[in-house]
Amino acid sequence: MSKSILITGGTGLVGSELVTLLEGNGHKVSLLSRSKGKDQSPPVFQWDYKNDYIEEGAFDGVDTLVHLAGAGVADQRWTKERKEEIMNSRTQTSDLLYEKLKNTDHSVRTLVAASAVGYYGMDTGDTSLTEDSPAGHDFLADVVKAWEDSTSRFTTLGIRVVQIRIGVVLSNEGGALPKLLSPPVAAPLASGNQYMSWIHMDDLVSIIGKSVEDGNMIGPYNAVAPEPLTNRAFTKKAAKAFGKLYLPIPVPSFALRLLLGEMAQVVTGGNKVSAYKINKTGFDFKYVKLQNALENLAKNK
């Protein structure tokens, strides 16, 4: 059945792919964005969470809200101001949406909200993590926990809430893969033993699309492929697929800390995250094996 879907963050890396998928599936899509032009397709409504503003009419006829907005975690060094932006761009945008819906006659019945495997902590070793595993205690875990708390309360409005805990997204257009392959040679980072729980962009947007359409999906779901690999194994396979020279000597942790500051924890740590719950819904991964995912991306580069 066709749905009317309003997306925040719809012009970003994931959002733009999702719009194509949802419109291809016959859904009506509109966007919430900080800026708009004339005669845009899909239609764009302006919002500004710092000034508690959402353009009038944004929720008209909307039954599904997909909330992807949030400042990029690895886009800039983590200054005090940047860390506040990473947190506020997630929690305060959710709070604004909640308050507007709470005080407006609306038809929204579903919220699909972005989340991240950072929920579990930036370095959890080789422990297999499920959606029932506890939250971590570092900066990103605190951000994701607060992010999920801010979207969980939409249930008090009678809205079904699905939270998509996103792993390392593989795309040629942005994210981890181009950064990993940008140096002249590809090499493991830090110990190389930290796990990377990855997902091909096509599978990620398909999971979000399923969450929109499947009323039985509720709560958090790990959006990761069933085959997590160590950073060493991942880098070696990626180098081979893209024809890069692989150097087995790891980039030392101290060098990464000098380069990236506190943000280095994102690449020196890792998570081994289970896809069991999303598999149980009947979701069919297009890319179960990293090799197949990389070959697809290399072919379409």
C-alpha positions as CSV (number, residue, x, y, z in Angstrom):
1,M,0.0,0.0,0.0
2,S,1.3,3.4,-1.0
3,K,2.4,5.6,1.9
4,S,3.1,9.4,2.3
5,I,6.6,9.7,3.7
6,L,8.4,12.7,5.1
7,I,12.2,12.3,5.4
8,T,14.7,14.4,7.4
9,G,18.3,14.2,6.1
10,G,16.9,13.1,2.7
11,T,19.6,14.9,0.7
12,G,22.4,13.1,2.5
13,L,24.3,9.9,1.4
14,V,21.7,7.5,2.7
15,G,18.7,9.7,2.2
16,S,19.2,10.4,-1.5
17,E,19.4,6.6,-2.2
18,L,16.3,6.0,0.0
19,V,14.2,8.5,-1.9
20,T,14.9,6.7,-5.1
21,L,14.0,3.3,-3.6
22,L,10.8,4.6,-1.9
23,E,9.5,6.5,-5.0
24,G,10.3,3.4,-7.1
25,N,8.1,1.4,-4.7
26,G,5.2,3.8,-5.4
27,H,5.4,5.9,-2.2
28,K,4.9,9.6,-2.1
29,V,8.0,11.3,-0.6
30,S,8.6,14.8,0.7
31,L,11.7,16.2,2.5
32,L,12.5,18.4,5.5
33,S,15.6,20.4,4.8
34,R,17.4,23.5,6.0
35,S,17.1,25.0,2.6
36,K,14.8,24.8,-0.4
37,G,14.6,26.0,-4.0
38,K,11.7,26.4,-6.4
39,D,9.8,23.5,-7.9
40,Q,11.9,20.8,-6.2
41,S,11.2,17.1,-6.6
42,P,10.4,15.6,-4.2
43,P,8.8,18.6,-2.5
44,V,10.9,20.2,0.3
45,F,9.7,21.9,3.5
46,Q,12.1,24.0,5.5
47,W,13.0,23.4,9.1
48,D,15.5,24.8,11.6
49,Y,15.9,22.9,14.9
50,K,18.0,25.7,16.4
51,N,15.0,28.0,16.1
52,D,12.2,25.4,16.7
53,Y,10.9,26.0,13.2
54,I,9.1,23.6,10.8
55,E,7.4,25.0,7.7
56,E,3.6,24.9,7.9
57,G,2.1,22.0,5.9
58,A,5.1,19.7,6.3
59,F,3.0,17.0,8.0
60,D,-0.1,17.3,5.9
61,G,-1.3,13.8,4.9
62,V,2.0,12.2,6.1
63,D,1.7,8.7,7.7
64,T,5.4,7.8,7.9
65,L,8.3,9.9,9.2
66,V,11.9,8.7,8.4
67,H,14.4,10.6,10.5
68,L,17.9,10.5,9.2
69,A,19.2,13.9,10.2
70,G,22.4,14.3,12.1
71,A,25.9,15.9,11.7
72,G,28.5,13.5,10.3
73,V,30.4,11.8,13.1
74,A,33.7,11.5,11.2
75,D,33.5,14.7,9.1
76,Q,35.5,17.0,11.4
77,R,37.8,16.7,14.5
78,W,35.9,16.4,17.7
79,T,36.3,19.8,19.3
80,K,33.9,20.7,22.2
81,E,31.7,22.6,19.7
82,R,31.7,19.7,17.2
83,K,30.7,17.2,19.8
84,E,27.8,19.4,20.9
85,E,26.7,19.6,17.2
86,I,26.9,15.8,16.8
87,M,24.7,15.4,19.9
88,N,22.3,18.2,19.3
89,S,21.7,17.6,15.6
90,R,20.3,14.2,16.6
91,T,18.5,14.8,19.9
92,Q,17.2,18.3,19.4
93,T,15.8,17.5,15.9
94,S,14.0,14.6,17.4
95,D,12.6,16.7,20.2
96,L,11.4,19.3,17.7
97,L,9.6,16.7,15.6
98,Y,8.1,15.2,18.8
99,E,6.8,18.5,20.1
100,K,5.3,19.5,16.7
101,L,3.5,16.2,16.4
102,K,2.3,16.3,20.0
103,N,0.7,19.7,19.5
104,T,-0.6,19.2,15.9
105,D,-3.4,17.2,14.4
106,H,-1.5,14.7,12.3
107,S,-1.8,11.3,10.6
108,V,1.7,10.0,11.4
109,R,1.6,6.3,12.5
110,T,5.2,5.2,11.9
111,L,8.7,6.7,12.7
112,V,11.8,5.0,11.3
113,A,14.7,6.6,12.9
114,A,18.5,6.3,12.2
115,S,20.7,5.0,15.0
116,A,24.1,3.5,15.0
117,V,26.1,0.4,16.2
118,G,28.1,3.0,18.2
119,Y,25.3,2.3,20.7
120,Y,27.4,-0.6,22.0
121,G,30.6,1.4,22.5
122,M,33.5,2.2,20.2
123,D,35.5,-0.9,21.0
124,T,33.8,-4.1,22.1
125,G,36.3,-6.7,21.0
126,D,35.1,-9.9,19.5
127,T,31.9,-10.2,21.6
128,S,28.9,-10.8,19.3
129,L,26.4,-8.0,20.0
130,T,22.7,-8.2,19.6
131,E,20.0,-5.6,20.0
132,D,19.7,-6.7,23.7
133,S,23.4,-6.0,24.4
134,P,24.0,-3.1,26.8
135,A,24.9,0.4,25.7
136,G,28.6,1.4,26.0
137,H,30.0,4.3,28.1
138,D,32.0,6.4,25.7
139,F,31.1,9.6,23.8
140,L,29.4,7.9,20.8
141,A,27.6,5.4,22.9
142,D,26.2,8.4,25.0
143,V,25.2,10.1,21.8
144,V,23.4,7.1,20.3
145,K,21.7,6.3,23.6
146,A,20.4,9.8,23.9
147,W,19.4,9.7,20.2
148,E,17.3,6.5,20.7
149,D,15.8,7.9,23.9
150,S,14.6,11.0,22.0
151,T,12.9,8.8,19.3
152,S,11.6,6.1,21.6
153,R,9.2,8.6,23.3
154,F,7.2,8.9,20.0
155,T,5.5,5.7,21.2
156,T,3.7,7.8,23.7
157,L,1.9,9.5,20.7
158,G,0.7,6.1,19.5
159,I,3.4,5.9,16.8
160,R,5.3,2.7,15.9
161,V,9.0,3.3,16.3
162,V,11.8,1.5,14.5
163,Q,15.4,2.4,15.2
164,I,18.0,1.3,12.6
165,R,21.4,0.8,14.2
166,I,23.6,1.4,11.2
167,G,27.1,-0.2,10.8
168,V,29.9,0.8,8.4
169,V,28.1,1.8,5.2
170,L,29.8,0.8,1.9
171,S,29.3,3.2,-1.0
172,N,31.4,4.8,-3.7
173,E,29.7,8.1,-3.0
174,G,31.0,8.6,0.6
175,G,31.4,7.0,4.0
176,A,34.2,4.8,5.1
177,L,35.3,3.0,1.9
178,P,36.6,6.0,-0.2
179,K,38.5,7.2,2.9
180,L,40.0,3.8,3.5
181,L,41.2,3.6,-0.1
182,S,42.3,7.2,-0.5
183,P,46.0,6.8,0.6
184,P,48.5,5.5,-2.0
185,V,48.5,2.1,-0.3
186,A,45.9,0.3,1.8
187,A,47.0,-0.8,5.3
188,P,45.3,-2.1,8.4
189,L,44.6,0.5,11.1
190,A,45.9,0.1,14.7
191,S,46.0,-3.6,15.6
192,G,43.9,-4.5,12.6
193,N,42.1,-7.0,14.8
194,Q,39.1,-4.7,15.5
195,Y,35.9,-5.8,13.9
196,M,34.1,-3.9,11.1
197,S,30.4,-4.6,10.9
198,W,29.6,-3.3,7.4
199,I,26.6,-3.1,5.2
200,H,26.3,-2.3,1.4
201,M,24.2,0.8,0.8
202,D,21.7,-1.1,-1.3
203,D,20.9,-3.4,1.7
204,L,20.7,-0.5,4.1
205,V,18.1,1.4,2.2
206,S,16.2,-1.8,1.6
207,I,16.1,-2.4,5.4
208,I,14.8,1.1,5.9
209,G,12.2,0.5,3.2
210,K,11.1,-2.7,4.9
211,S,10.8,-0.9,8.2
212,V,8.5,1.6,6.6
213,E,6.3,-1.1,5.1
214,D,6.4,-3.9,7.7
215,G,4.1,-3.0,10.6
216,N,5.5,-5.9,12.6
217,M,8.9,-4.3,13.0
218,I,9.3,-2.4,16.3
219,G,12.3,-1.2,18.2
220,P,16.0,-1.4,17.4
221,Y,17.4,-3.5,14.5
222,N,21.1,-3.8,13.6
223,A,21.6,-2.8,10.0
224,V,24.8,-4.9,9.3
225,A,25.6,-7.7,6.9
226,P,25.9,-11.2,8.5
227,E,29.6,-11.3,7.9
228,P,31.6,-8.9,10.1
229,L,35.3,-9.0,9.5
230,T,38.4,-7.6,11.2
231,N,39.9,-4.4,9.9
232,R,42.9,-6.3,8.5
233,A,40.8,-8.8,6.5
234,F,38.4,-6.0,5.3
235,T,41.3,-3.8,4.1
236,K,43.0,-6.6,2.3
237,K,39.8,-7.6,0.5
238,A,39.0,-4.0,-0.4
239,A,42.5,-3.3,-1.7
240,K,42.3,-6.4,-4.0
241,A,38.8,-5.5,-5.3
242,F,39.9,-1.9,-6.2
243,G,43.3,-2.8,-7.4
244,K,45.2,-1.0,-4.6
245,L,48.5,-2.0,-3.2
246,Y,48.0,-3.7,0.2
247,L,50.7,-3.1,2.8
248,P,50.4,-5.6,5.8
249,I,52.1,-3.2,8.2
250,P,49.5,-1.5,10.3
251,V,49.2,2.3,10.8
252,P,50.0,2.7,14.5
253,S,47.4,3.9,17.0
254,F,49.5,6.9,18.1
255,A,49.8,8.2,14.5
256,L,46.0,7.9,14.1
257,R,45.5,9.8,17.4
258,L,47.9,12.5,16.3
259,L,46.0,12.9,13.0
260,L,42.4,12.5,14.2
261,G,42.5,13.3,18.0
262,E,39.8,11.7,20.1
263,M,37.9,10.7,16.9
264,A,40.6,8.1,16.3
265,Q,38.6,5.8,18.5
266,V,36.2,5.4,15.6
267,V,38.8,3.5,13.6
268,T,41.0,2.0,16.3
269,G,38.0,0.4,17.9
270,G,35.3,-1.8,16.4
271,N,32.2,-4.0,17.0
272,K,31.2,-7.5,16.0
273,V,27.5,-7.0,15.5
274,S,24.8,-9.6,14.8
275,A,22.3,-9.4,12.0
276,Y,20.1,-12.2,13.5
277,K,17.1,-10.0,14.4
278,I,16.8,-8.4,10.9
279,N,17.3,-11.8,9.3
280,K,14.5,-13.2,11.4
281,T,12.0,-10.7,9.8
282,G,12.6,-12.4,6.5
283,F,14.8,-9.7,5.1
284,D,16.9,-11.0,2.3
285,F,20.4,-9.5,2.1
286,K,21.6,-8.8,-1.4
287,Y,25.2,-8.7,-0.2
288,V,26.0,-11.3,2.5
289,K,29.7,-11.6,1.7
290,L,32.1,-8.7,1.7
291,Q,33.7,-10.0,-1.5
292,N,30.4,-9.6,-3.5
293,A,29.7,-6.2,-2.0
294,L,33.2,-4.9,-3.0
295,E,33.1,-6.4,-6.5
296,N,29.8,-4.6,-7.1
297,L,31.1,-1.3,-5.9
298,A,34.4,-1.7,-7.8
299,K,32.5,-2.5,-11.0
300,N,30.3,0.6,-10.6
301,K,33.0,3.0,-9.5
